[in-house]
Amino acid sequence: MLFFLKKPVLHIDCFVDEKHAYVAEYSPIELSTKFIPSWFKHLPPNSNDPFESICLKNAKTCPGINTFLRTGFILPMWSDLAIEWSLEHYKWQYADQISYVFQEENTLIDGFADNHYILKIISPWIISFAKPTGVLFTDPAYFSGLNQFYKTIPACLTSLSKHNVIGSHQFLFLQKNKITQKGIIRHQQPLIQFIPLGDYNYKIKCHVDSKKYNTYNSILSNRVAFSSNGIVKRLIDNKKRLCPFN
């Protein structure tokens, strides 16, 4: 007799402060299945004929792509973001007039991103889990396409064991160029795909909670880390941050 075990449910609480209430209403974090790309939907259905050549099959038969498109959840861009950059400078402008971008120093990952601007997109979301959870941040390339003017890098975070929260900021890498470049990240474009490390069904709640946001934002801004000699200390100085994703 076969027994099919039901996947455990991972409860995910996503919240913003009051000034970003419009984000929770119009650009909520949602399951990846809500963002299945049109190119995938438009692929012809595959034949069920077992004698048909596998060469005729497409991505709808690929378990790797299918599973990836249906795993985790997506943080979409909550506002249009226009960026202009060249060899000597860059500038940006959000349509919502309140979001902002922070430039990281290249020394943060010295030798990896030479000749690039490293822009940190400050997300309005904080994400809380019902239990300690490891989460992979990855580029939602299947959802947003390969022709973006920027690059992103993956990261993996474990929610703080006491509070089970993570930040949701994202890096953008812009290659410096002598000719001025321009690009726009559109509202609702997938920015990050989060993949919890474990086999779960997900239940997501998105809402406004300024009190909770301010409490956890303070905690994330003052994360505890180990120094080189093993002594626990608080890294309050931004220049000493160990993890730029929080």
Beta strands, then each sheet from edge to edge (+ up, - down):
strand 1: 9-16
strand 2: 30-31
strand 3: 73-76
strand 4: 81-85
strand 5: 90-94
strand 6: 101-104
strand 7: 116-121
strand 8: 126-129
strand 9: 134-138
strand 10: 155-158
strand 11: 165-167
strand 12: 170-175
strand 13: 181-185
strand 14: 190-196
strand 15: 201-208
strand 16: 224-226
strand 17: 232-234
sheet 1: 11+ 8- 1+ 15+
sheet 2: 2+ 3- 14+ 9- 10+
sheet 3: 5+ 4- 13+
sheet 4: 6+ 7- 12+
sheet 5: 16+ 17-
end
